[in-house]
Amino acid sequence: MYNNADTTLYLDGKILASAFWYVWESSLNQLPVANCKEYSRWRLDPEGIWSEWHLRFPGSGREYALVPGQARVVATQAIDHREVAPALGFPDLSRADFEVVGTGQDVDNPEVPNMEHVGLRPSVDALGRGFLSLDPALMIVDNVDLESLPIEELPVRYHHHRRFPGELLLDVVVVYQDPETIDWDQRGCDRLVNETFDHQAALMLDSQAGNSIHRKILGTTPAGRHILQRTRTSAVDLERGPRTPGRISVPGAPPG
């Protein structure tokens, strides 16, 4: 989470959510791509984005400030991952700002505030694995009364989805698998969200790459604050770079 504005924001009550994502075809998923047309009512809804999985930031209103140019980390596991495999360059996330705790015997760092599960079904499994690492389309939603939002039953395995209105979407990114590196057959719809919210997905998702996906730096203020690029086109706004949790990835700068 990065504050690209010139005023202080508060994360309290904001929503981190995934978009409707079932419309892709592979040997692992029996939903045919023909369903792209069938599901277009929800997939390309101009009024907002439909979601089943969402997490809410804790806080009573003004507890978790995000000043201009500041970044905060949401970790699925707020632990020192370097201890698991020192040679692989994993990051230390034991001091993350927020943590997603699973539904079972997942590790819970008592020093890190937990995200609140407020979706229509659990956002993660018993070990804390979930949509933050798996879903191709993610969004940040401004504070909203969830009970006021429309819910519909979609013709998919898990039916209930909630629509977040477009005017409350603070940011949206859509990232598809990199066709050059994907090692299993997958074909997806041309869009997962209406082009009002994102014009074109970035083809760069690769879980084996050992690096991260970042927004490009558009410029830097005289005070040294980076301005990130956001044209609502993930294909041109995003790039791959080293893992730099809690910091902006600056081209040419050493990792760590």
N, C-alpha and C positions, 0 to 999 in steps of 0.2 A: 504494500500500500504506500503510495507516494502522493504528497500534496503538490500538485502542479500549479496551484493557484497562488495568489499573492496575499491571501488572508488565512488565518488559522481556522482549521476545520476540527470537528469532533467526531470520532468514530462511533461513539456511543449510539447503539440502536440501529446502525446501518447494517445492510444485508449483503452477504457474499453468497451468490447463487449460481447455479448452472442453468443453461438453457435447455430446451427440449432437444434431445439428441438421438433418439432411437432410429432415425432414418439413415441407416447405412447397411451395406450388405457384405457378408463374408461367410466363410465356412463356420465361423463362431456365432453368427447371428442370422437367424432364419427370416428376418424381416426383409422382403425384397425391396430393391431400389424403386420399383414401381410405386411403392408407398410414398415416395417423395410427393407425388401428385395428391394422393389421398390425404396426407398429413399437412398439405400446404396451408390449410386454414389456420393451424396453430404455428406451424414453422415460420410462415411469412406474415403473421398477423401484424398489421401496421400500427395497432393500438398498443402493443407491448410484447413482452417475451414470457412464454410459459415455462414454468419450472416446477420440479417436484422436490429438488434438494436445495435447501438454503440454510445458511448459518447466520446468526446475528451476533454482532459485537456486543460485549457486555457494557455495563455502565449506566448511570442514572441520567446522563445528559451532557455533562462537561467534565468527565473524568479522564478521557483518553484524547488529549489534544494532538493534533497533527499540524505543526507549524509549516509555513511555506518552505519547500525544499526538504522536508523531513520524510523519511521512510520508516515504516513499521512492518514487522515480519509476522505472518501467520504460519505457524508450523504444524504439520500433521503429527510430528513427534518432536517435542521440545527437549531434545537430548543432544549430547555431544556425539555426532555421528562419526567423528574421526576415530573414536574408539572401536567402532565396528570393523572398519577396514582402513587402517592408516594409510595404505599405499594408494588408495583410490581418490584421495583428495576431497572426501566428504566434508561438509561444513559443520561447525559447532553451532547448533541451534538451541543450546540449553538456556540462552538468554533471549529467546524470541519474545516478542511482545504479546502474542496470543498463541493458544494451542487448541487443536482439535482432538478431543478425547473420544475414544471408541466406546462401543456399547458393552464391552466385556472386560477382559483383563488387560486393557491397554494401559501403557505407562502414562501417569499423570504427574507432570512436574508441578509441585505445589507453589513454586515461585512464579509461575506463568498463568495469567488469567485464561480461563477456558471460553471458547466460543460457545454460543448457545444453539442447540439443535432446534430449529423451528420449522423444518420442512414437513412435507406431507408423508414422508417416510424417512427412516434414518439416513443421514448423510454419509455415514461411514459404517464399516463393519466392526466386529469386536476388537480388531487390532488397530483401528484408527485409519484404515485405508479407505479412500473415498474419492469424491468427485474433484477434489483439488488437484489430484494427479492424473485423473482419467478423462475428464470431460473436455471436449474440444471448444466449448463456448462458455465463458464465465462472465459475470457481470457484478457490478457494485450498485446497490440500490439505496437511495436515500431513505431516511426514517419514514416508516409507514405502518399503519394499523393493519396487520396481516388479515384480520377478520373482515376487513372492509373490501378485500380484493376478490374478484371472481374466481371460482373453482369449477373446473369441468372434468368429466370423465372421458379420457382419450382412449381410442381403440388400441391400446398397447398393454403390455404385461402388468405394469403398475399404472392404474388408470388415472388417479387424481393428480391434477396439475393446477397450479395457481398462476395467474397472470400478473406480472409486474408492469405497471403502466409506463409508457415510453418517457413521460415527463419526469419520472423519478429515477431513470437510469443515469448514474454518474459516469460509468465507464463500461465498455463491452469489448471483449477480445474474442476472436474466433481463430482457432489454430487447428489445422488438419495435419494428419500424418504426412511426413516428407515422402513422396513417392520414390525417391532415390534410395531410401534406407528402410522402408517398411518391409518386414520379412513375412507377412501374411497377406492373403488376398482381402482387399477392402475397397469398396466403391461407395462413395457417399453422395448425398444430394449436393447440388451446386451451392445451396445456401442453407444455413441452419437458423438464421434470423432474417428479418426483413432488412432490406438494404438501407432503410432509414437509420438503423442502429449500427450496421457494419456492412461496408460495400463489398468486401472480398476477403475471404479467409487467407491466413498465412500458411503456406505449406512447409512447415518446419518442425512439426512435433516429432521428436525422436528420443525415446526414453533411454536409449543406450549411448547418447552422445556425450554424456559427462559434463554438460554445461547447462546454461539457462536461456530463457527467452526474455528479452528486455524491450522496452520501448526505446526508439532511437532518440538521441539528444538533438533537439532542434536548435538550441542555442543556450547561451549562458549569460546571466545578468552581470552587470559590473560588480555586484556583491558576491559573485561566484555561485549563484543558485542556478541549477540546470533546469531548463524548460524542455519537457519531453514532447515528442511529436504525437499529435492525436488528430488525424484526419477522418476518423471513423472508417479506416480502411486498414485492417490488420496486415494485409499483404505488404503494405509499404511502411507501416508504422513500427513493425517489430523486426528484431534481428536476434541472432544467436550471439552469446557472449559468455564469459566466465561466470561462475557462481559468485555472486556478491550479495548475500542476504543482508538487508538493512542498508545497502548503499547503492547508488546509481553506478551502472557499469559504464565506465568511461573508456572509449577506444584508446589503446596504447598504454593504459594504466595497468600495473601489475595486479593480479588477483589477490584476495585475502584481505 
